[in-house]
Amino acid sequence: MIRLWRISNYCDLSGRGGERYSGRWHTARAGKPIVYITEHPAIALLETLVHLRGNSRFFPKKYQLIEIEVEPTLIEKAEPLPFDPDIAVTQATGDDWLVQKTSALAIVPSVPSPKSNNYLLNPFHSDSRLARLVECSWLTYDHRIFKAVPEGLNLPLQIDAD
């Protein structure tokens, strides 16, 4: 079994949040659920943090870390989706993947961590049953992370190569 992770208000894999809010790989619409998952809990946190735009007040207070177990065959069959910097292109690609149901998982790059992988789960694909929740645990965040970028400042994080 392979462990994957996500941070969410919901301790489930229904994808209902994707029906309400668009993301990099889909446009929101009722009846079109999607679940964003990643290969490591730290990447799940990083993916959440990029949406804060340097402002800790946007940080959700009730999110939890969700541990997911998937069958190795689900990863092997994951369809790689091509990345494009234009979000409209990646949304169209993801929307098409959801409708076509060619795989239960799609593999996509993590934009804030380019050497890492994210996965998209299509809850309507018959093989999505091969992904199951292991544990949902409430997180205690270390708020020192918000000191990395001055609050309200919208700058990309830059790391020196020393």
FENNORKA-V971183 format. One record per residue. N is the residue number from 1. SS is DSSP state (alpha for helix, beta for strand, coil for the rest). PSI is psi in degrees with one decimal (* if undefined). D_LAST is the distance of its C-alpha to the last C-alpha in Angstrom with 1 decimal. Layout:
BEGIN
n: (N;N)
ss: (SS;SS)
psi: (PSI;PSI)
d_last: (D_LAST;D_LAST)
END
This chain:
BEGIN
n: (1;2;3;4;5;6;7;8;9;10;11;12;13;14;15;16;17;18;19;20;21;22;23;24;25;26;27;28;29;30;31;32;33;34;35;36;37;38;39;40;41;42;43;44;45;46;47;48;49;50;51;52;53;54;55;56;57;58;59;60;61;62;63;64;65;66;67;68;69;70;71;72;73;74;75;76;77;78;79;80;81;82;83;84;85;86;87;88;89;90;91;92;93;94;95;96;97;98;99;100;101;102;103;104;105;106;107;108;109;110;111;112;113;114;115;116;117;118;119;120;121;122;123;124;125;126;127;128;129;130;131;132;133;134;135;136;137;138;139;140;141;142;143;144;145;146;147;148;149;150;151;152;153;154;155;156;157;158;159;160;161;162)
ss: (coil;beta;beta;beta;beta;beta;beta;beta;coil;coil;coil;coil;coil;coil;coil;alpha;alpha;alpha;alpha;alpha;coil;coil;beta;coil;coil;beta;coil;coil;coil;coil;coil;coil;coil;coil;beta;beta;beta;beta;coil;coil;alpha;alpha;alpha;alpha;alpha;alpha;alpha;alpha;alpha;alpha;alpha;alpha;coil;coil;coil;alpha;alpha;alpha;coil;coil;coil;coil;coil;beta;beta;beta;beta;beta;beta;beta;coil;alpha;alpha;alpha;alpha;alpha;coil;coil;beta;beta;coil;coil;coil;coil;coil;coil;alpha;alpha;alpha;alpha;alpha;alpha;alpha;alpha;alpha;alpha;alpha;alpha;alpha;alpha;coil;coil;coil;coil;beta;beta;beta;beta;beta;coil;coil;coil;coil;coil;coil;coil;beta;beta;beta;beta;beta;coil;coil;coil;coil;alpha;alpha;alpha;alpha;alpha;beta;beta;beta;beta;beta;beta;beta;beta;coil;coil;coil;coil;alpha;alpha;alpha;alpha;alpha;coil;coil;coil;coil;coil;coil;coil;coil;coil;coil;coil;coil;coil;coil;coil)
psi: (148.5;138.6;132.6;168.9;157.4;161.7;129.0;161.1;-25.4;130.8;65.7;175.1;32.4;-29.5;15.1;-28.0;-34.7;-18.9;-23.6;-29.9;131.1;154.9;-175.0;-32.3;14.5;161.4;139.1;138.3;140.3;138.0;7.2;70.9;154.8;146.2;123.5;128.7;157.5;169.2;-10.0;144.6;-32.6;-36.1;-36.9;-42.8;-45.0;-43.8;-36.3;-42.9;-32.0;-19.3;-5.3;-18.1;37.7;9.4;108.1;-18.4;-21.9;-9.6;125.9;143.4;-18.0;18.3;155.5;154.6;129.0;123.3;129.4;137.0;130.1;148.9;139.5;-32.8;-28.3;-40.1;-43.2;-34.2;-1.7;130.1;121.8;129.0;136.2;137.2;143.7;135.7;-20.4;112.6;-31.2;-33.9;-46.6;-33.8;-43.6;-39.5;-47.7;-40.9;-42.6;-43.3;-42.5;-45.4;-42.1;-26.1;43.6;-19.4;158.3;-31.5;143.1;144.7;129.7;154.3;150.0;122.4;-45.7;-14.8;78.1;-21.6;5.4;157.6;144.1;162.8;148.4;132.9;127.9;102.2;-18.1;-7.0;139.8;-30.3;-4.3;-18.9;-15.2;2.7;128.2;150.5;136.7;-48.3;145.8;125.8;136.2;139.9;146.5;113.0;142.3;105.0;-3.5;-23.4;-26.3;-9.9;-9.1;-34.0;127.6;137.5;132.7;-8.4;128.0;65.3;148.0;145.0;129.5;129.2;126.7;148.7;38.5;*)
d_last: (37.9;34.5;32.9;31.7;30.9;31.5;31.7;35.1;38.0;40.2;40.5;41.8;41.1;43.7;41.3;43.4;40.4;39.9;43.5;42.7;39.3;37.8;34.4;32.2;34.5;37.9;40.3;42.1;45.7;48.2;48.9;45.5;43.3;39.8;37.3;33.5;31.9;28.5;27.3;25.5;26.2;22.6;22.9;26.3;24.9;22.2;25.0;27.1;24.5;24.0;27.7;27.3;25.9;24.1;27.5;28.0;31.8;31.7;30.5;33.5;35.0;36.8;34.5;34.4;32.4;34.6;34.4;36.1;37.5;38.2;40.1;38.1;40.6;39.5;35.9;37.4;39.6;36.9;37.1;33.9;34.0;32.5;29.9;30.5;28.5;32.0;32.8;36.5;36.1;34.3;36.8;39.7;38.2;37.9;41.4;42.9;41.4;42.8;46.3;46.4;45.5;44.4;42.2;41.6;37.8;35.7;32.1;29.8;26.0;24.1;23.0;20.3;19.0;19.9;19.7;22.1;25.9;28.3;32.1;35.1;38.2;41.6;43.9;47.0;46.2;48.4;45.6;43.7;45.7;43.5;40.8;41.6;40.3;39.3;38.4;37.6;36.0;35.4;31.8;30.7;27.7;25.1;25.3;22.1;20.5;22.4;20.5;17.4;19.4;22.2;25.5;27.2;24.4;24.0;20.5;18.4;15.4;12.2;8.8;5.7;3.8;0.0)
END
